[in-house]
Amino acid sequence: MIHLIEKSDPLLLNFRKKVIFQDCRNFPLDVFEKNYSYDELKNIVNNETFEDGWKFTNPKFNSTKWNHILGQILDNEIVTFSGSILHQTYLKVGVFHYFIKEHRKNISLRGSLFRKDGFIENHIKNTRNVKGCFFTVYAHNIQLARYIKYLKERKYMFESHDMSLINNIKFGGEINYKGVEQSLFYLPITNDFNLEELKYHVSCIH
C-alpha cells in the first residue's frame, strides 16, 4: 500500500540515511550535519553510487520544492520512495524514485511506479487540475540506460501485477532539465495536454 509521507516524518529521515549509508558507498558520516556542496561530496564519494545518495542529502532534498511525497512502508520502514513536483499545470512524478536494495527481490513491491494503484496513479490522485504528468531519467549508470531502453520499448513489465499503464506512457525525446540532459516520458491526462507547452515549462527550470 502506498502512503502520503510528511517531509518531517522520522521514517523518511531513516529511509534517507539507509540509502546513503547502506545502499551507497564512501559517504562521510557527517553528511547530515555538514552541508557539503555537490562537487565537494562527489570528490569524496568518487564512485557510481554518488548520484543516488546525493539526492537524499540535506542540501538537495530540502531545496526540492515538493508537491507531495509518497512511499511504501514495510515493517514500519519506508522501502520505496517517489516524490512529485508541480510545474504549472504539469506534474513531475517519480522524483528521486528509489527502492531500498535489500527489498528489491520482493515481488509484491516491484513495479510500484507503473502498476495499478501505484505511484503514478497516486501522484495524479493527490494533485488537482493538471493536464498531464511526466518524469525524466538521467542515465548516469548502465542500469538506468537499460531502463530507458525498456521504457521506450514498453518492456518494463512484471507479470504478477497489472502494468497496463506503461502502454500509455509516451517518449518525449531528450530534454535539458536543470542543466542535465535527460530522457522525457509523459502521460496526457486532459484533452488540452500540450507536449510543446510541457517542454517549454521544463526548459525554464534552472
Secondary structure, 3 states (H helix, E strand, C coil): CEEECCCCCHHHHHHHHHHHHHHCCCCCCCCCCCCCCHHHHHHHHCCCCHHHHHCCCHHHHHHCCCCEEEEEEECCEEEEEEEEEEECCEEEEEEEEEECHHHCCCCCCCCCCCCCCCHHHHHHHCCCCCCEEEEEECCCCHHHHHHHHHHHHCCCCCCCCCCHHHHHCEEEEEEEECCEEEEEEEEECCCCCCHHHHHHHHHCCC
